[in-house]
Amino acid sequence: FNNIGESNLIIELRKRNKLLLSIVICENDQIIGHIAFSPIEIENEIENEMNSNQFLQLSHKVVALAPISILPIHQKKGYGTKLIQKAIEECKKANFGLIIVLGEPQFYSKFGFIPTSQFNIKCPFKVPESAFMLLELKDRFLQNVQGTVKYDQAFDLVS
């Protein structure tokens, strides 16, 4: 990993049994890349029709793509693309409905990721709107889904 925080994130997600999908790519029996997915929620407060002063908290479970890492000497060779394509395929097989990622829009848009703001889904911290993206894996999964993403506490370790 390029950043010790990403390594700590993987370690902590494993400790917490929150690593739902982890895929590596190898060349000459050496791991050169890794991608991980963990559960997250989209929390939404909806006004309760019976009492306008109360709010109901609803959660919609989805997965976060984080982190993805390719050894620097193997970057710009298509390995990241292969990892993401395989991971999307595996997420569909696992019946996940939605992937959320914080990353480079120009790269992730190639796989169909679009800004979460189009669905009124917000990041829990300040990031460029175009960099917080989603990929809907099930038809109409996003129908009536909006709110703020809630990451596992393990993400607090990323610096």
C-alpha positions in Angstrom: 0.0 0.0 0.0 1.1 3.5 -0.7 -0.2 4.7 2.7 0.2 3.0 6.1 -3.4 4.0 6.9 -4.6 1.7 4.1 -2.7 -1.2 5.6 -4.1 -0.5 9.0 -7.6 -0.3 7.5 -7.3 -3.9 6.1 -5.9 -5.2 9.4 -8.6 -3.6 11.4 -11.4 -4.7 9.0 -10.1 -8.3 9.3 -10.0 -8.1 13.1 -13.6 -6.8 13.1 -14.7 -9.5 10.7 -15.8 -6.7 8.3 -13.9 -7.7 5.2 -16.7 -9.0 2.9 -14.6 -9.5 -0.2 -10.8 -9.3 -0.7 -9.2 -10.1 -4.1 -5.5 -10.1 -5.0 -3.8 -10.1 -8.4 -0.5 -11.8 -8.8 2.3 -11.9 -11.3 5.2 -14.4 -11.1 3.8 -15.7 -7.8 4.0 -12.2 -6.2 1.0 -10.2 -5.0 1.0 -7.0 -7.0 -2.5 -5.7 -6.2 -5.4 -5.9 -3.8 -8.9 -4.7 -3.6 -11.2 -4.9 -0.5 -14.9 -4.4 0.2 -16.6 -3.9 3.6 -20.2 -3.3 4.7 -21.4 0.3 5.1 -24.8 1.8 5.6 -26.8 4.7 4.2 -28.7 6.2 7.0 -31.7 8.3 6.3 -33.9 10.3 8.6 -37.5 10.4 7.5 -40.1 12.5 9.0 -42.6 10.3 10.9 -46.1 11.1 9.6 -47.7 10.6 13.0 -45.5 13.1 14.8 -43.7 15.7 12.8 -41.2 16.3 15.6 -39.9 12.7 15.5 -37.6 11.1 12.9 -37.2 7.5 12.0 -33.7 6.2 11.2 -33.5 3.8 8.3 -30.4 2.0 7.1 -29.7 0.5 3.7 -26.7 -1.8 3.6 -24.2 -1.5 0.8 -20.5 -2.1 0.3 -17.5 0.2 0.2 -14.7 -0.3 -2.3 -11.7 0.5 -0.2 -8.9 0.3 -0.4 -7.5 -0.7 -3.8 -3.8 -0.8 -4.2 -1.3 -1.8 -7.0 2.4 -1.9 -6.4 3.9 1.3 -8.0 6.1 -0.5 -10.5 2.9 -2.3 -11.8 0.7 0.8 -12.0 -0.6 2.1 -15.4 -0.6 -1.5 -16.8 -4.3 -2.3 -16.5 -4.1 -4.3 -13.2 -6.4 -1.9 -11.4 -8.9 -2.2 -14.2 -8.8 -6.0 -14.0 -9.2 -6.0 -10.3 -12.2 -3.7 -10.4 -13.9 -5.6 -13.2 -13.4 -8.9 -11.3 -14.6 -7.3 -8.0 -17.8 -5.9 -9.6 -18.5 -9.4 -11.0 -18.0 -11.0 -7.6 -20.1 -8.3 -5.9 -23.0 -9.1 -8.2 -22.6 -12.8 -7.5 -22.6 -12.0 -3.8 -26.0 -10.2 -4.3 -24.7 -6.8 -3.2 -27.0 -4.0 -4.4 -24.6 -1.0 -4.4 -20.9 -0.2 -4.3 -19.7 3.2 -2.9 -16.2 4.5 -3.6 -14.2 7.6 -2.9 -11.8 8.0 -5.8 -10.7 9.5 -9.1 -13.9 10.2 -11.1 -12.1 9.9 -14.5 -11.0 6.3 -13.6 -14.1 5.0 -11.8 -16.6 6.4 -14.4 -15.1 3.8 -16.9 -16.9 1.1 -14.8 -20.2 3.0 -14.6 -19.7 4.8 -11.3 -21.5 8.1 -11.0 -21.6 10.8 -8.3 -23.7 9.9 -5.3 -25.1 13.4 -5.3 -27.4 12.4 -8.2 -29.3 10.3 -5.6 -28.9 12.6 -2.6 -26.4 10.3 -0.9 -23.8 12.2 1.1 -20.3 11.4 2.3 -19.9 11.8 6.1 -16.9 14.0 5.7 -15.9 16.8 3.3 -14.8 15.5 -0.1 -15.2 16.8 -3.7 -18.7 15.9 -4.8 -17.5 14.3 -8.0 -15.1 12.0 -6.2 -17.8 10.3 -4.0 -19.4 7.8 -6.4 -21.7 4.8 -6.6 -22.4 1.8 -8.8 -25.9 0.3 -8.6 -25.7 -3.5 -9.0 -29.4 -4.3 -8.7 -32.1 -2.7 -10.7 -34.0 0.0 -8.7 -31.9 -0.7 -5.6 -31.6 3.1 -5.2 -35.3 3.7 -5.4 -36.2 5.6 -2.2 -32.6 5.4 -0.9 -31.0 8.7 0.2 -29.0 9.8 3.2 -25.5 9.8 4.6 -23.0 6.9 4.3 -21.9 5.4 7.6 -18.5 3.7 7.5 -17.2 1.2 10.0 -15.0 2.7 12.7 -12.0 1.0 11.1 -12.0 3.8 8.5 -11.1 6.3 11.2 -7.6 4.8 11.0 -7.0 5.9 7.5 -4.9 9.1 7.4 
